[in-house]
Amino acid sequence: MRRLKIAVSACLLGDNVRYDGQSKQCEQVVNLCSLDDIEVLKICPEMSGGLPCPREPSEIEKKTFRIYSSSGKDVTNQFNTGAQRTLKYCLNNKVTFAVLKSNSPSCGKNHVYDGSFSGTLVEGSGVTAKLLQENGIQVFDETEVEELLKILSKE
């Protein structure tokens, strides 16, 4: 069996890289990454894009698809730069799958916050998740590890 390369949001593995300076370690993701046939490549698109840690929370404004921090600063360029750098890193390393943090303006796969900073989720993808999917990398979030394990068992 060949060794699969999987990009994983660093916050899910316990790295303190989230906007609030914390992690969102997920035991299911940690366990997945400990499998013998998995090579993990930690990523944080927001940090790769030049955003500091900690940083203000950011959300995608639905009408314009721009990304703003909670104080109104446009951080779209940093998010897009991080997404492009993450894609390049994944392609250069022949990454097949990615496990990303749900609801993030970078990494959210199925839902993102609506830009109102009211805690409202809407259907949509973060900029990195979308870019990876458009380039053939299968993206999962931390709630979909079982689905990924089923796919990996067939590889």
Backbone torsions as a table, in degrees:
resi	resn	phi	psi	omega
1	MET	NA	134.5	-179.3
2	ARG	-79.0	152.7	179.1
3	ARG	-79.8	122.6	-178.6
4	LEU	-91.7	139.2	176.8
5	LYS	-99.6	126.1	-178.5
6	ILE	-126.0	125.6	173.7
7	ALA	-82.5	135.3	-177.0
8	VAL	-133.9	134.4	174.3
9	SER	-56.6	124.6	-176.2
10	ALA	-58.6	-32.9	-179.6
11	CYS	-63.9	-30.1	179.2
12	LEU	-72.9	-18.2	178.7
13	LEU	-98.8	5.6	174.7
14	GLY	102.6	1.4	177.7
15	ASP	-76.2	137.0	-179.1
16	ASN	-83.7	74.2	-175.9
17	VAL	-121.5	-0.2	-179.7
18	ARG	-68.4	167.6	-178.4
19	TYR	-53.8	-32.7	-177.5
20	ASP	-92.0	8.8	179.6
21	GLY	78.3	9.8	-178.7
22	GLN	-109.2	179.6	173.0
23	SER	-114.2	174.2	171.8
24	LYS	-133.6	54.3	-175.9
25	GLN	-53.4	135.2	-178.3
26	CYS	-124.1	115.5	-175.5
27	GLU	-60.5	-36.7	178.2
28	GLN	-61.1	-40.3	179.4
29	VAL	-70.4	-42.7	177.2
30	VAL	-58.9	-44.0	179.4
31	ASN	-64.8	-41.8	176.3
32	LEU	-56.5	-44.2	-175.1
33	CYS	-73.3	-11.6	178.8
34	SER	-90.7	-2.7	178.1
35	LEU	-64.5	143.3	-175.0
36	ASP	-61.0	-33.1	-174.3
37	ASP	-94.2	15.8	-178.6
38	ILE	-114.7	130.7	170.1
39	GLU	-110.9	120.9	-174.7
40	VAL	-95.4	133.2	172.5
41	LEU	-117.2	107.8	-179.9
42	LYS	-71.0	138.6	178.0
43	ILE	-136.7	152.0	166.4
44	CYS	-145.0	95.5	-177.4
45	PRO	-57.4	-35.4	-178.2
46	GLU	-66.9	-41.9	176.6
47	MET	-68.4	-39.5	177.9
48	SER	-62.2	-28.4	179.7
49	GLY	-82.8	-1.2	176.0
50	GLY	98.0	7.2	177.6
51	LEU	-79.9	143.9	-178.7
52	PRO	-79.1	173.6	173.9
53	CYS	-137.3	121.5	-0.7
54	PRO	-73.7	169.9	-180.0
55	ARG	-149.3	165.8	176.6
56	GLU	-66.1	146.5	173.5
57	PRO	-63.3	150.0	-179.1
58	SER	-131.4	151.7	178.5
59	GLU	-141.5	156.3	178.8
60	ILE	-86.5	123.9	177.1
61	GLU	-78.6	118.0	-170.8
62	LYS	-62.2	-35.1	-176.3
63	LYS	-72.5	-38.8	-174.1
64	THR	-106.5	-15.1	-174.6
65	PHE	61.9	22.1	173.1
66	ARG	-88.6	157.6	-179.9
67	ILE	-113.3	126.3	-178.1
68	TYR	-122.8	145.3	172.5
69	SER	-77.7	169.2	-177.7
70	SER	-63.5	-20.2	177.0
71	SER	-92.2	2.3	176.6
72	GLY	97.3	2.1	179.5
73	LYS	-73.7	131.6	178.0
74	ASP	-77.2	114.9	-178.9
75	VAL	-115.8	20.5	-178.7
76	THR	-56.8	-44.7	-177.6
77	ASN	-60.8	-41.4	179.2
78	GLN	-64.9	-41.4	178.4
79	PHE	-65.0	-43.0	179.1
80	ASN	-66.8	-39.6	176.7
81	THR	-61.7	-45.2	178.3
82	GLY	-61.3	-40.3	178.6
83	ALA	-64.1	-45.5	179.7
84	GLN	-63.2	-43.0	179.0
85	ARG	-65.4	-38.9	178.4
86	THR	-65.8	-43.6	177.6
87	LEU	-59.3	-48.5	-179.2
88	LYS	-58.7	-45.4	178.6
89	TYR	-59.6	-45.1	-179.9
90	CYS	-65.3	-44.8	179.7
91	LEU	-65.8	-42.3	178.6
92	ASN	-62.2	-29.3	-178.6
93	ASN	-101.2	8.9	177.0
94	LYS	55.3	46.3	177.4
95	VAL	-72.5	135.0	-179.4
96	THR	-99.9	-38.1	-175.5
97	PHE	-130.7	156.7	173.4
98	ALA	-136.9	141.1	173.1
99	VAL	-117.1	113.0	-172.1
100	LEU	-119.5	160.3	-177.7
101	LYS	-73.9	124.6	-179.7
102	SER	-62.9	152.3	172.2
103	ASN	70.6	-2.6	-177.8
104	SER	-76.0	145.3	175.5
105	PRO	-66.5	-15.5	172.8
106	SER	-94.9	-54.6	-164.2
107	CYS	-103.1	-10.5	-178.3
108	GLY	-58.5	134.0	-177.8
109	LYS	-98.3	-44.3	-174.0
110	ASN	-107.6	-29.3	-176.7
111	HIS	-142.1	151.3	173.0
112	VAL	-139.9	161.6	175.3
113	TYR	-72.8	148.9	-165.8
114	ASP	-82.0	1.2	178.5
115	GLY	94.5	-2.9	-178.7
116	SER	-95.4	-7.6	-177.2
117	PHE	57.1	33.1	178.6
118	SER	-105.7	2.4	-177.6
119	GLY	83.7	12.1	-177.8
120	THR	-86.7	121.7	176.3
121	LEU	-92.8	143.5	175.3
122	VAL	-132.2	159.3	175.9
123	GLU	-63.6	139.7	178.1
124	GLY	154.6	172.0	-178.7
125	SER	-121.2	150.4	171.1
126	GLY	-72.5	163.7	-172.8
127	VAL	-64.1	-37.9	179.7
128	THR	-72.2	-46.9	179.7
129	ALA	-56.5	-44.4	-179.5
130	LYS	-63.2	-45.9	-178.3
131	LEU	-64.7	-41.9	178.1
132	LEU	-62.2	-45.2	-179.8
133	GLN	-63.0	-40.8	179.3
134	GLU	-63.7	-18.4	-178.7
135	ASN	-110.6	23.2	169.5
136	GLY	85.8	8.3	177.0
137	ILE	-93.8	125.7	180.0
138	GLN	-77.1	124.2	-175.8
139	VAL	-108.2	136.6	175.6
140	PHE	-129.9	157.0	170.3
141	ASP	-109.2	179.5	-172.9
142	GLU	-66.3	-14.3	177.4
143	THR	-87.6	-3.8	-175.6
144	GLU	-114.7	22.5	-177.3
145	VAL	-63.0	-39.1	179.5
146	GLU	-61.0	-41.1	177.6
147	GLU	-61.8	-43.3	177.5
148	LEU	-63.9	-41.7	179.2
149	LEU	-60.3	-37.3	177.4
150	LYS	-63.4	-43.1	178.9
151	ILE	-64.6	-44.7	-178.3
152	LEU	-63.8	-32.1	-180.0
153	SER	-67.4	-19.0	178.9
154	LYS	-94.4	-11.6	-177.4
155	GLU	-69.0	NA	NA
